[in-house]
Amino acid sequence: MKKYVWILCLLGCIALTAQAENYRKRDVTNPCFVTATTSKIEIKKIIQTDEQTQVDAVLYGRPGEVAVISSNTCLRSGKQEFPLREAAHVSIDGKTVPERIPDSGKMDIILSFAPIPQGIHTVDFVEKDEGWTIYGVQLTGIEPYVYVPSFLQTRRFEQSRTLPQPQLKSGKAVINGYILGYNPSMELEVVFRHSDWLFYNEWGQTVRIRQDGSFHIETDLLLAGGAKLQINKAQLDMFLVPGEETTVYIHLPRLSMSASHLLKEKYGQQQKAWFDGSMANLNDELATWGYPLSMEEDPDFKFMASEQSADRFNEFVKGHYDRYERNLQDDKKVGEAYRQYVLLNLKMNELVVLGKKGAMPGIVKSPYFRYGYDYTTYLEYMERDKGQVVDLWEDVKKAREVYQNFVKEHRFSSDDKELMKTITQPEIQKYVKERAEALEAQAALAQSNKSFVIAELDKNLSGADILPSIISSYRGQAVLIDFWATWCGPCRKSMFAIRDLKKKLASKDIVYIYLTGPSSPEAEWKTAITDIKGVHYRLKKEQWDYLCQTYGIKAIPGYLVISYDGKLQDQYTGFPGTDVLMKDLLRASE
């Protein structure tokens, strides 16, 4: 009996030793992560022992760039930090002679950190001096958990069929989005861009993300077409339609990992977002199949192109396009609209890339060529190389001149008005005027923060169109609407209290709009508002009565709080107090 007990004890010790050894050496190759603020460094392997946590990483940069990392680099889990101890192939703080990044533009480095205790399954990689952070690095070898609603998980994926005809139609496109896997503690830079024929904004529009990961975007469009949402170092392509609304649910880890050198092969053709609304099938495919819309988006293409001689450059670019074309034509899983849209953009990009160094060698043969991101550059090169002013190029040039003059002068000169008349496309004329009105509204807003601005509402505007017209220029900002009258003592008293509120919220993007009706004599009203910073409207009786009845303003002062996405958030009859309004406005601006 004792013999059996001894054997059992021996087996138990062996098992415990194996388990301990198991923990002492635990590694994961190409660990998954949630998002990253940098593309300069990626983690290739993490090896955990009781003595250290070794991180094998790849450092990317220009050939010849020195390889240096800060001693403030650490692995972080909650408030606990595991500092960097040693490094190989990279200098810590430059205290040793640093190696240089080779001609390949990347080099392998090894970093040794303090050991991570058992039970920690996720860490952040943080290089504090450069601001590099890789959030949610998984030590378990599995994908980060993200809650995906069941209605998305069970949705059937459908191929896109046909692209809409590229007809000019001025209007707003609306995007309501949700970033799945987002945590407010993460540093998340979200930028929206779309191809604007009049004035391309390469910096894009910064998008505010709410605590729950939701966001709202509105943009003016002249034509249906492409847009890009950049989330840290990853990019989501979309196809938007003027006057239409789109809802998108973004899987943050998959989108982030699809932009990683080490993980893009695995996640490049996984679905990274789900769309509802306009062009949902095409947008689902854009968020899944991973073909680029521009060869220049691929850093590997940029690097390889820079290595080509002038004689071989054209051949290299054409060969790159030909490979994409063959792959797309042979790819049975992609829809026809997706195939047409991607090939159109790649072909136009091929010609424009070649046109930057010489004459374009061909033309785009597609009925959808207005959907190309490089459309206006292509038209410009067509005029330069072939002496042909094709499609809308003449109108676009005139519209750009008129619009850019307006940007400088904040008005249409008589020459601009005459030039506008020569634009043959009414939708382009309309688009220029709408963009000019938006600029005027922005200027008025800036002025209203310093003093008062008198705004006029169309006398013929009535019913449900009144409030949207008043707030339409202020989307993206919280709005406080104050119903008042010159003869109303409580109104003036509450305005005095709101002055302190404005000072406390001065750093927030909030618009203060004051509405009064015909019971306020115009002369008295114009005198009174000189002390009230904000945007002021004096409405017709029918307009005033409609707003009061519709929004429950039974007595004055009355207030409406509009959130930054243009939705009515709160309404009050009587002054609710500065504490209440402050809380409401902070919520409306987030």
C-alpha positions as CSV (number, residue, x, y, z in Angstrom):
1,M,0.0,0.0,0.0
2,K,2.8,2.4,0.9
3,K,4.4,1.6,-2.4
4,Y,1.3,2.8,-4.3
5,V,1.1,5.9,-2.2
6,W,4.7,6.7,-3.0
7,I,4.1,6.2,-6.7
8,L,1.0,8.5,-6.6
9,C,3.1,11.2,-4.8
10,L,5.8,10.9,-7.4
11,L,3.2,11.2,-10.2
12,G,1.7,14.2,-8.5
13,C,5.1,15.9,-8.2
14,I,5.8,15.2,-11.8
15,A,2.5,16.8,-12.8
16,L,3.1,19.8,-10.6
17,T,6.6,20.2,-12.0
18,A,5.2,20.0,-15.6
19,Q,2.6,22.6,-14.7
20,A,5.1,24.9,-13.2
21,E,7.4,24.4,-16.2
22,N,4.4,25.0,-18.4
23,Y,3.9,28.4,-16.9
24,R,7.6,29.3,-16.7
25,K,7.7,29.1,-20.5
26,R,4.5,30.3,-22.2
27,D,4.7,32.0,-25.5
28,V,2.3,33.4,-28.2
29,T,3.2,34.2,-31.8
30,N,1.7,37.2,-33.5
31,P,-0.5,38.1,-30.6
32,C,-3.8,39.7,-31.3
33,F,-4.6,43.3,-30.0
34,V,-7.4,45.8,-29.9
35,T,-6.0,48.9,-31.5
36,A,-2.6,50.7,-31.9
37,T,-1.6,54.4,-32.1
38,T,1.5,53.6,-34.1
39,S,2.6,51.5,-37.1
40,K,6.3,51.9,-36.2
41,I,6.5,48.8,-34.0
42,E,4.6,45.5,-34.0
43,I,4.9,42.5,-31.7
44,K,5.9,39.3,-33.3
45,K,6.1,37.0,-30.2
46,I,5.7,37.2,-26.4
47,I,7.6,34.7,-24.3
48,Q,6.8,34.6,-20.6
49,T,8.9,33.0,-17.9
50,D,9.2,33.5,-14.1
51,E,12.3,35.6,-14.8
52,Q,11.2,37.9,-17.6
53,T,8.7,38.7,-20.3
54,Q,10.4,38.7,-23.6
55,V,8.9,40.7,-26.5
56,D,10.2,39.9,-30.0
57,A,9.1,42.9,-32.1
58,V,9.6,44.4,-35.5
59,L,10.6,48.0,-35.8
60,Y,9.7,49.8,-39.0
61,G,11.2,53.0,-40.4
62,R,13.2,54.6,-43.2
63,P,16.4,52.8,-44.3
64,G,19.3,54.2,-42.3
65,E,17.1,55.5,-39.4
66,V,18.6,54.8,-36.0
67,A,16.9,52.2,-33.9
68,V,16.3,53.7,-30.4
69,I,13.6,53.1,-27.8
70,S,12.9,54.9,-24.6
71,S,13.7,53.5,-21.2
72,N,10.1,54.6,-20.2
73,T,8.7,51.7,-22.3
74,C,6.7,49.3,-20.3
75,L,3.9,46.6,-20.4
76,R,0.9,47.8,-18.5
77,S,-2.1,46.0,-17.0
78,G,-4.5,48.3,-15.3
79,K,-2.4,50.4,-12.9
80,Q,0.4,47.9,-12.8
81,E,3.5,48.4,-15.0
82,F,6.2,46.0,-16.0
83,P,9.3,48.1,-17.0
84,L,11.7,47.6,-19.8
85,R,15.0,46.0,-18.5
86,E,17.1,45.2,-21.5
87,A,17.1,45.3,-25.3
88,A,18.9,43.7,-28.2
89,H,19.4,45.2,-31.7
90,V,17.9,48.5,-30.5
91,S,19.5,51.2,-28.2
92,I,17.8,52.2,-25.0
93,D,17.7,56.0,-24.9
94,G,20.7,56.0,-27.4
95,K,23.1,55.2,-24.6
96,T,24.7,52.5,-26.7
97,V,25.7,52.9,-30.3
98,P,22.3,52.3,-32.1
99,E,21.9,50.0,-35.1
100,R,20.3,51.4,-38.2
101,I,17.2,50.1,-40.0
102,P,18.3,48.2,-43.1
103,D,17.2,48.8,-46.7
104,S,14.1,46.5,-46.1
105,G,12.7,49.3,-43.9
106,K,12.3,46.9,-40.9
107,M,14.4,45.2,-38.3
108,D,13.8,42.6,-35.6
109,I,14.4,43.7,-32.0
110,I,14.2,41.9,-28.7
111,L,12.9,43.6,-25.5
112,S,13.0,42.2,-22.0
113,F,10.5,43.3,-19.4
114,A,9.8,42.4,-15.8
115,P,7.9,39.1,-15.5
116,I,4.1,39.3,-15.7
117,P,2.3,37.3,-12.9
118,Q,0.0,34.4,-13.8
119,G,-3.6,35.4,-14.2
120,I,-2.9,38.5,-16.4
121,H,-4.2,37.7,-19.9
122,T,-4.0,41.2,-21.5
123,V,-1.4,44.0,-21.5
124,D,-0.8,47.3,-23.2
125,F,2.6,47.9,-24.8
126,V,3.5,51.6,-24.0
127,E,6.4,53.6,-25.3
128,K,5.7,56.8,-23.4
129,D,8.2,59.2,-25.0
130,E,7.1,58.6,-28.6
131,G,3.4,58.1,-27.6
132,W,3.3,54.5,-29.0
133,T,0.6,52.4,-27.5
134,I,-0.7,49.0,-28.6
135,Y,-3.8,48.3,-26.6
136,G,-5.2,45.0,-25.5
137,V,-2.3,42.7,-26.5
138,Q,-3.5,39.2,-25.9
139,L,-1.3,36.8,-23.9
140,T,-3.6,33.9,-24.5
141,G,-3.2,33.5,-28.3
142,I,-6.9,34.2,-29.0
143,E,-8.7,37.2,-30.5
144,P,-9.9,39.9,-28.1
145,Y,-13.5,39.4,-27.0
146,V,-15.9,41.9,-28.5
147,Y,-19.6,41.8,-27.9
148,V,-21.3,41.6,-31.3
149,P,-25.1,41.9,-31.2
150,S,-26.9,38.6,-32.2
151,F,-28.7,40.3,-35.1
152,L,-25.3,41.0,-36.6
153,Q,-23.9,37.5,-36.0
154,T,-26.9,35.8,-37.7
155,R,-27.1,38.2,-40.6
156,R,-26.6,36.7,-44.1
157,F,-23.8,38.1,-46.1
158,E,-24.9,39.1,-49.6
159,Q,-22.9,40.1,-52.6
160,S,-23.4,43.6,-54.1
161,R,-25.0,43.6,-57.6
162,T,-24.9,46.9,-59.4
163,L,-23.5,50.4,-58.8
164,P,-26.0,53.3,-59.0
165,Q,-25.6,55.6,-62.0
166,P,-23.2,58.5,-61.1
167,Q,-25.8,61.3,-61.2
168,L,-25.1,64.7,-59.6
169,K,-27.3,65.2,-56.5
170,S,-26.3,67.7,-53.8
171,G,-27.2,66.6,-50.3
172,K,-26.1,65.5,-46.9
173,A,-25.0,61.9,-46.1
174,V,-25.4,60.8,-42.5
175,I,-23.4,58.1,-40.7
176,N,-24.4,56.8,-37.3
177,G,-21.7,54.5,-36.0
178,Y,-20.8,52.2,-33.1
179,I,-17.2,51.0,-32.4
180,L,-17.5,47.6,-30.9
181,G,-14.6,46.8,-28.5
182,Y,-14.0,50.4,-27.6
183,N,-13.0,51.5,-24.1
184,P,-12.9,55.2,-23.1
185,S,-9.5,54.6,-21.5
186,M,-8.0,54.0,-25.0
187,E,-6.5,56.8,-27.0
188,L,-8.5,56.8,-30.2
189,E,-8.0,59.2,-33.1
190,V,-10.9,59.0,-35.5
191,V,-10.8,61.0,-38.7
192,F,-13.4,61.1,-41.6
193,R,-12.4,62.0,-45.1
194,H,-14.3,62.1,-48.4
195,S,-13.3,63.2,-51.9
196,D,-14.6,66.7,-52.3
197,W,-14.4,68.1,-55.8
198,L,-14.3,71.7,-54.6
199,F,-11.8,71.7,-51.8
200,Y,-10.1,68.5,-50.6
201,N,-9.3,68.6,-46.9
202,E,-6.4,66.3,-46.5
203,W,-6.5,66.7,-42.7
204,G,-10.1,65.4,-42.7
205,Q,-12.8,65.9,-40.1
206,T,-12.1,64.8,-36.5
207,V,-14.9,62.6,-35.2
208,R,-15.9,62.6,-31.5
209,I,-16.5,59.3,-29.9
210,R,-19.0,59.0,-27.1
211,Q,-18.3,57.0,-24.0
212,D,-20.4,54.1,-25.3
213,G,-18.4,54.0,-28.6
214,S,-21.1,55.7,-30.7
215,F,-20.5,58.6,-33.1
216,H,-22.4,60.7,-35.7
217,I,-21.1,62.2,-38.9
218,E,-22.8,64.5,-41.5
219,T,-21.1,65.5,-44.7
220,D,-22.1,67.4,-47.8
221,L,-21.9,65.5,-51.1
222,L,-22.3,66.4,-54.7
223,L,-22.3,62.8,-55.9
224,A,-22.5,59.3,-54.4
225,G,-19.0,57.9,-53.8
226,G,-16.2,56.9,-51.5
227,A,-15.3,58.0,-48.0
228,K,-12.8,56.8,-45.5
229,L,-12.9,56.5,-41.7
230,Q,-9.5,56.3,-40.2
231,I,-9.4,54.8,-36.7
232,N,-5.9,55.1,-35.3
233,K,-3.7,53.4,-38.0
234,A,-6.5,51.4,-39.6
235,Q,-8.9,52.5,-42.3
236,L,-12.5,51.6,-43.2
237,D,-13.7,52.4,-46.7
238,M,-17.4,53.3,-47.3
239,F,-19.7,54.3,-50.2
240,L,-22.1,57.1,-49.3
241,V,-25.1,58.5,-51.1
242,P,-26.3,62.2,-50.8
243,G,-29.5,62.4,-48.8
244,E,-29.2,58.9,-47.4
245,E,-28.4,57.6,-43.9
246,T,-26.0,54.8,-43.1
247,T,-25.5,52.9,-39.8
248,V,-22.2,51.1,-39.2
249,Y,-21.0,48.7,-36.5
250,I,-17.2,48.4,-36.4
251,H,-15.3,45.5,-34.9
252,L,-12.3,47.5,-33.6
253,P,-9.8,44.7,-33.1
254,R,-10.4,43.1,-36.5
255,L,-10.1,46.5,-38.3
256,S,-6.9,47.3,-36.4
257,M,-5.3,43.9,-37.0
258,S,-6.2,44.1,-40.7
259,A,-3.8,47.1,-40.9
260,S,-1.0,45.2,-39.2
261,H,1.9,43.9,-41.3
262,L,2.0,40.7,-39.2
263,L,-1.7,40.1,-39.0
264,K,-3.2,41.5,-42.2
265,E,-2.9,38.2,-44.1
266,K,-5.2,36.6,-41.4
267,Y,-7.6,39.5,-40.9
268,G,-7.5,41.2,-44.2
269,Q,-10.4,39.2,-45.6
270,Q,-12.5,38.9,-42.4
271,Q,-15.6,41.1,-41.9
272,K,-14.6,44.1,-39.9
273,A,-17.8,46.1,-40.0
274,W,-21.6,45.6,-40.6
275,F,-23.7,48.2,-42.4
276,D,-27.4,49.0,-42.5
277,G,-29.0,51.5,-44.8
278,S,-27.9,52.9,-48.1
279,M,-25.6,50.6,-50.2
280,A,-25.2,48.2,-47.3
281,N,-24.1,45.2,-49.4
282,L,-21.3,47.1,-51.1
283,N,-20.2,48.6,-47.8
284,D,-20.2,45.2,-46.2
285,E,-17.9,44.0,-48.9
286,L,-15.6,47.0,-48.6
287,A,-15.3,46.1,-44.9
288,T,-14.4,42.5,-45.7
289,W,-12.4,41.6,-48.8
290,G,-9.5,43.9,-48.2
291,Y,-8.6,44.9,-51.8
292,P,-7.2,48.4,-51.7
293,L,-8.8,51.3,-53.7
294,S,-5.4,52.8,-54.3
295,M,-2.1,51.1,-54.8
296,E,-0.4,53.9,-52.8
297,E,-2.3,52.9,-49.7
298,D,-0.1,49.8,-49.4
299,P,3.2,50.8,-47.7
300,D,4.9,47.8,-49.4
301,F,3.9,49.2,-52.8
302,K,5.4,52.6,-51.8
303,F,8.7,51.0,-50.7
304,M,9.0,48.7,-53.8
305,A,8.1,51.6,-56.1
306,S,10.9,53.7,-54.6
307,E,13.3,51.0,-55.5
308,Q,12.5,51.0,-59.2
309,S,14.5,52.8,-61.8
310,A,12.8,55.4,-64.0
311,D,12.8,52.9,-66.9
312,R,11.2,50.1,-64.9
313,F,8.8,52.3,-62.9
314,N,6.0,52.2,-65.5
315,E,6.3,48.5,-66.0
316,F,6.3,47.9,-62.2
317,V,3.1,50.0,-61.7
318,K,1.3,48.4,-64.6
319,G,2.3,44.9,-63.3
320,H,1.0,45.8,-59.9
321,Y,-2.4,46.8,-61.3
322,D,-2.6,43.7,-63.6
323,R,-2.1,41.4,-60.6
324,Y,-5.0,43.1,-58.7
325,E,-7.2,42.9,-61.8
326,R,-6.5,39.2,-62.3
327,N,-7.2,38.4,-58.7
328,L,-10.4,40.4,-58.7
329,Q,-11.7,38.8,-61.9
330,D,-11.0,35.3,-60.6
331,D,-12.4,36.0,-57.1
332,K,-15.9,34.4,-57.1
333,K,-16.8,35.5,-53.6
334,V,-16.9,39.2,-54.5
335,G,-20.0,41.0,-55.8
336,E,-20.2,42.7,-59.2
337,A,-20.6,46.2,-57.8
338,Y,-17.6,45.7,-55.5
339,R,-15.5,44.4,-58.4
340,Q,-16.4,47.3,-60.6
341,Y,-15.8,49.9,-57.9
342,V,-12.4,48.6,-56.9
343,L,-11.1,48.0,-60.4
344,L,-12.3,51.5,-61.4
345,N,-10.4,53.1,-58.5
346,L,-7.3,51.0,-59.1
347,K,-7.2,51.7,-62.8
348,M,-7.6,55.5,-62.3
349,N,-5.0,55.4,-59.5
350,E,-2.6,53.5,-61.8
351,L,-2.9,56.2,-64.5
352,V,-2.6,59.1,-61.9
353,V,0.5,57.5,-60.3
354,L,2.1,57.2,-63.7
355,G,0.9,60.7,-64.6
356,K,2.8,62.2,-61.6
357,K,6.1,61.3,-63.3
358,G,5.1,61.6,-67.0
359,A,2.2,61.4,-69.4
360,M,-0.7,59.1,-68.5
361,P,-0.5,56.1,-70.8
362,G,-4.3,55.5,-71.3
363,I,-7.8,56.4,-70.3
364,V,-10.4,55.0,-67.9
365,K,-13.1,53.1,-69.8
366,S,-15.9,52.8,-67.2
367,P,-19.4,54.4,-66.9
368,Y,-18.7,54.9,-63.2
369,F,-15.4,56.8,-63.5
370,R,-16.9,59.7,-61.5
371,Y,-16.7,57.4,-58.5
372,G,-12.9,57.4,-58.6
373,Y,-11.0,59.0,-55.7
374,D,-8.6,60.4,-58.2
375,Y,-11.4,61.7,-60.5
376,T,-10.4,65.4,-60.5
377,T,-6.7,64.7,-60.7
378,Y,-7.4,62.4,-63.7
379,L,-9.4,65.1,-65.4
380,E,-6.6,67.6,-64.8
381,Y,-4.0,65.2,-66.3
382,M,-6.4,64.5,-69.3
383,E,-6.3,68.2,-70.1
384,R,-2.6,68.4,-69.5
385,D,-1.5,65.3,-71.5
386,K,-4.2,65.0,-74.2
387,G,-5.6,68.5,-74.5
388,Q,-9.1,67.3,-73.7
389,V,-11.5,68.9,-71.2
390,V,-13.7,65.9,-70.5
391,D,-16.9,65.3,-68.4
392,L,-17.4,68.0,-65.7
393,W,-13.9,69.4,-65.6
394,E,-14.7,72.9,-66.9
395,D,-17.5,73.3,-64.4
396,V,-15.4,71.9,-61.6
397,K,-12.6,74.4,-62.3
398,K,-15.1,77.3,-62.3
399,A,-16.7,76.1,-59.1
400,R,-13.4,75.7,-57.4
401,E,-12.4,79.3,-58.3
402,V,-15.7,80.7,-57.1
403,Y,-15.6,78.7,-53.9
404,Q,-12.0,79.5,-53.0
405,N,-12.6,83.2,-53.6
406,F,-15.5,83.0,-51.2
407,V,-13.3,81.3,-48.6
408,K,-10.9,84.3,-48.9
409,E,-13.4,87.1,-49.1
410,H,-16.4,85.6,-47.3
411,R,-18.7,86.9,-50.1
412,F,-19.4,86.4,-53.7
413,S,-18.0,89.3,-55.8
414,S,-19.8,90.4,-59.0
415,D,-17.2,88.6,-61.0
416,D,-17.8,85.4,-59.0
417,K,-21.6,85.7,-59.6
418,E,-21.0,86.1,-63.3
419,L,-18.7,83.1,-63.4
420,M,-21.2,81.1,-61.4
421,K,-23.8,81.7,-64.1
422,T,-21.5,80.0,-66.7
423,I,-21.5,76.7,-64.8
424,T,-23.7,74.4,-66.9
425,Q,-24.6,71.9,-64.1
426,P,-27.3,73.3,-61.8
427,E,-26.4,70.8,-59.1
428,I,-22.8,72.1,-59.0
429,Q,-24.1,75.7,-58.7
430,K,-26.4,74.5,-55.8
431,Y,-23.5,72.7,-54.1
432,V,-21.2,75.8,-54.2
433,K,-24.0,78.0,-52.7
434,E,-24.7,75.4,-49.9
435,R,-21.0,75.2,-49.0
436,A,-20.8,79.0,-49.0
437,E,-23.8,79.2,-46.7
438,A,-22.1,76.6,-44.3
439,L,-19.0,78.8,-44.2
440,E,-21.1,81.8,-43.4
441,A,-22.8,80.0,-40.6
442,Q,-19.4,79.0,-39.2
443,A,-18.2,82.6,-39.3
444,A,-21.4,83.7,-37.6
445,L,-20.9,81.1,-34.9
446,A,-17.3,82.3,-34.3
447,Q,-18.6,85.9,-34.1
448,S,-21.5,84.9,-31.8
449,N,-19.0,83.5,-29.2
450,K,-17.5,87.0,-29.1
451,S,-20.6,89.1,-29.3
452,F,-24.2,88.8,-30.7
453,V,-25.3,87.8,-34.3
454,I,-28.7,88.6,-35.8
455,A,-29.8,85.7,-38.0
456,E,-32.8,85.7,-40.3
457,L,-35.2,82.9,-40.9
458,D,-37.1,82.6,-44.2
459,K,-40.5,84.2,-43.7
460,N,-42.2,81.5,-45.7
461,L,-40.7,78.7,-43.6
462,S,-43.3,76.9,-41.5
463,G,-44.2,73.8,-39.5
464,A,-41.7,70.9,-39.1
465,D,-39.1,72.7,-41.2
466,I,-38.6,75.6,-38.7
467,L,-36.4,74.0,-36.1
468,P,-34.2,71.9,-38.5
469,S,-33.5,75.1,-40.5
470,I,-32.4,76.9,-37.3
471,I,-30.0,74.2,-36.1
472,S,-28.9,72.7,-39.5
473,S,-25.7,74.8,-39.6
474,Y,-24.6,73.7,-36.1
475,R,-24.5,69.9,-36.5
476,G,-21.5,68.6,-34.6
477,Q,-22.1,71.1,-31.8
478,A,-24.4,71.1,-28.8
479,V,-27.1,73.8,-29.0
480,L,-29.0,75.6,-26.2
481,I,-32.2,77.3,-27.5
482,D,-33.5,80.0,-25.2
483,F,-37.2,81.1,-25.8
484,W,-37.5,84.6,-24.3
485,A,-39.0,88.1,-24.8
486,T,-37.8,91.7,-24.1
487,W,-40.6,92.3,-21.6
488,C,-40.0,89.0,-19.6
489,G,-38.2,89.7,-16.3
490,P,-37.5,86.1,-15.5
491,C,-36.0,85.7,-19.0
492,R,-33.4,88.4,-18.3
493,K,-32.7,87.1,-14.9
494,S,-31.9,83.6,-16.2
495,M,-29.7,85.0,-19.0
496,F,-27.6,86.7,-16.3
497,A,-27.2,83.3,-14.6
498,I,-26.3,81.6,-17.9
499,R,-23.4,84.1,-18.4
500,D,-21.4,82.2,-15.7
501,L,-22.4,78.9,-17.3
502,K,-21.0,80.1,-20.6
503,K,-17.6,80.9,-19.0
504,K,-17.4,77.5,-17.4
505,L,-18.2,75.8,-20.7
506,A,-16.1,78.0,-22.8
507,S,-13.8,75.1,-23.9
508,K,-16.8,73.1,-25.1
509,D,-18.3,73.3,-28.6
510,I,-21.7,74.8,-27.7
511,V,-23.9,77.2,-29.6
512,Y,-26.4,79.5,-27.8
513,I,-29.5,80.5,-29.9
514,Y,-32.1,83.0,-28.6
515,L,-35.6,83.0,-30.1
516,T,-38.2,85.6,-29.6
517,G,-41.5,86.5,-31.3
518,P,-43.4,89.6,-32.5
519,S,-44.4,90.4,-28.9
520,S,-40.8,91.8,-28.5
521,P,-40.8,95.2,-30.3
522,E,-38.1,95.1,-32.9
523,A,-36.3,98.3,-31.8
524,E,-36.2,97.1,-28.2
525,W,-35.1,93.7,-29.2
526,K,-32.1,95.0,-31.2
527,T,-31.1,97.1,-28.3
528,A,-31.5,94.4,-25.7
529,I,-29.5,91.7,-27.6
530,T,-26.3,93.8,-27.7
531,D,-25.5,92.4,-24.2
532,I,-26.4,88.8,-25.0
533,K,-23.7,86.8,-26.8
534,G,-25.2,84.3,-29.2
535,V,-27.3,83.9,-32.3
536,H,-30.6,85.7,-32.3
537,Y,-33.8,85.2,-34.3
538,R,-37.0,87.2,-34.2
539,L,-39.7,84.9,-35.6
540,K,-43.1,85.5,-37.2
541,K,-46.0,84.8,-34.9
542,E,-46.9,81.6,-36.8
543,Q,-43.4,80.3,-36.4
544,W,-43.1,81.2,-32.8
545,D,-46.5,79.7,-32.0
546,Y,-45.7,76.5,-33.8
547,L,-42.4,75.9,-32.0
548,C,-43.9,76.7,-28.6
549,Q,-46.9,74.3,-29.1
550,T,-44.8,71.5,-30.7
551,Y,-42.0,71.5,-28.1
552,G,-44.2,72.2,-25.0
553,I,-42.9,75.7,-24.2
554,K,-46.0,76.8,-22.3
555,A,-44.3,79.8,-20.7
556,I,-41.1,81.7,-20.9
557,P,-38.3,81.4,-20.4
558,G,-38.2,78.0,-22.1
559,Y,-35.3,75.9,-23.3
560,L,-34.4,73.1,-25.7
561,V,-31.1,71.2,-25.6
562,I,-30.0,69.8,-28.9
563,S,-27.2,67.2,-28.9
564,Y,-24.3,67.4,-31.3
565,D,-26.0,64.9,-33.7
566,G,-29.0,67.2,-34.1
567,K,-31.4,65.3,-31.9
568,L,-33.6,66.9,-29.2
569,Q,-32.2,65.8,-25.9
570,D,-34.0,67.9,-23.2
571,Q,-36.7,70.6,-23.0
572,Y,-37.8,72.9,-20.1
573,T,-40.5,75.4,-19.3
574,G,-39.0,77.8,-16.8
575,F,-35.4,78.1,-15.9
576,P,-34.1,74.7,-14.6
577,G,-30.9,76.1,-13.0
578,T,-27.3,76.3,-14.2
579,D,-26.4,73.0,-12.7
580,V,-29.0,71.2,-14.7
581,L,-28.2,73.0,-17.9
582,M,-24.5,72.3,-17.4
583,K,-25.0,68.6,-17.0
584,D,-27.3,68.6,-20.1
585,L,-25.0,70.5,-22.3
586,L,-21.9,68.4,-21.3
587,R,-23.9,65.3,-22.2
588,A,-25.1,66.9,-25.5
589,S,-21.6,67.8,-26.5
590,E,-20.1,64.3,-25.9
